[in-house]
Amino acid sequence: MSSFPAFSHYALTVSNLQRSIEWYERLFNSPPVAVNDQDNYRAAMWFEPMFAIHENQHQLEGDVFDEFRIGLDHIAFGCTSREELESWPARLDALGIEHGEILDRSYGAGLAFRDPDNIQLEFFLPMGS
């Protein structure tokens, strides 16, 4: 049997495509490579990282993300060193993005923050890296 394939991309549903494009542009320091703005399907995609956001015409008014419901808990972006992880609080501060403290756990260290729809994101360094 072949090995399990790597992740291709993440796609999140957001409540306001334009607001989220602007926020993720700041975070990724680049505009999306593609934006689809049709009536029934609105989306934006980046290639670095492979990441997409979708605005769904069938979303519930006032609905917000909650990691305590079934589905997604969070998405973690991998860091390659402790120095890289420790550089993110200042970078997020400069972008005006609220965040927690770096938390060290037995399996690694992470820095959590949230997008405009309250979707939890994290910069993560696995133990032993």
C-alpha positions in Angstrom: 0.0 0.0 0.0 1.3 3.5 -0.8 1.9 6.1 1.9 -0.9 8.4 2.9 -1.0 11.5 0.8 0.0 14.9 2.3 -2.6 17.6 2.9 -3.3 19.5 -0.3 -5.0 22.6 1.1 -7.4 23.9 3.7 -10.7 25.6 2.8 -12.7 27.6 5.4 -16.2 28.9 5.2 -16.3 32.6 6.2 -19.2 35.0 6.7 -17.8 37.9 4.6 -15.4 37.1 1.8 -14.0 40.6 1.3 -13.3 41.2 5.0 -11.6 37.8 5.3 -9.5 38.4 2.1 -8.2 41.6 3.6 -7.4 39.9 6.9 -5.7 36.8 5.4 -3.8 39.1 2.9 -2.2 40.8 5.9 -1.5 37.5 7.7 0.0 35.8 4.6 1.6 39.1 3.3 0.2 38.4 -0.1 -3.0 38.7 -2.1 -4.9 35.6 -3.1 -3.8 34.0 -6.4 -7.5 33.5 -7.4 -10.8 35.1 -6.5 -14.1 33.6 -7.7 -16.9 36.1 -7.1 -20.0 34.5 -8.7 -23.4 34.9 -7.1 -23.6 31.3 -5.7 -20.0 30.6 -5.2 -17.5 33.1 -3.8 -14.0 32.1 -2.9 -10.4 33.1 -2.7 -7.3 30.9 -2.8 -3.6 31.3 -1.9 -0.9 28.9 -3.0 1.6 29.7 -0.2 0.2 28.4 2.0 -2.3 26.2 0.1 -5.3 27.8 1.7 -8.8 28.9 0.6 -11.8 30.7 2.0 -15.4 30.4 0.8 -18.4 32.4 1.4 -21.5 30.2 1.2 -24.9 31.7 0.2 -26.6 29.2 2.5 -24.9 30.2 5.8 -27.0 31.0 8.8 -27.4 34.7 9.8 -25.3 35.5 12.9 -23.5 32.1 12.9 -20.0 32.1 14.2 -17.3 29.5 14.5 -17.1 27.5 17.7 -14.4 24.8 18.1 -16.5 23.1 20.8 -19.0 22.0 18.2 -18.5 18.9 15.9 -16.1 19.7 13.1 -12.9 21.8 13.0 -11.0 22.7 16.2 -8.2 24.7 14.7 -5.7 24.9 11.9 -2.0 25.0 12.8 0.8 26.5 10.6 4.1 24.7 11.2 7.1 26.5 12.4 10.6 25.1 11.8 12.4 26.5 14.9 11.7 28.1 18.3 13.1 31.4 16.9 10.5 31.3 14.1 7.7 30.6 16.6 8.9 33.3 19.0 8.9 35.9 16.1 5.1 35.6 15.6 3.8 37.5 18.6 5.5 40.7 17.5 4.5 40.1 13.9 0.8 39.5 14.9 1.0 42.6 17.1 2.2 44.7 14.1 -0.7 43.4 12.1 -3.2 44.3 14.9 -4.1 40.6 15.4 -4.9 39.6 18.9 -3.2 36.4 20.1 -2.5 34.4 23.2 0.9 33.5 24.7 3.1 30.8 23.4 2.1 27.7 25.3 4.6 24.8 25.8 3.1 21.3 26.0 4.6 17.8 26.1 4.0 17.4 22.3 5.1 20.9 21.2 4.6 24.7 21.5 1.9 26.8 20.0 0.7 30.3 19.7 -3.1 30.7 19.1 -5.0 33.5 17.4 -8.4 33.9 15.6 -9.6 35.2 12.3 -12.5 37.6 11.8 -15.0 34.7 12.1 -13.5 33.5 15.3 -11.8 30.5 13.6 -8.9 29.4 15.7 -5.5 29.3 14.1 -2.1 28.5 15.5 1.6 28.6 14.8 3.0 25.3 16.1 6.4 23.8 16.7 6.4 20.1 17.3 8.4 18.7 20.3 12.0 18.0 19.3 12.1 20.5 16.5 
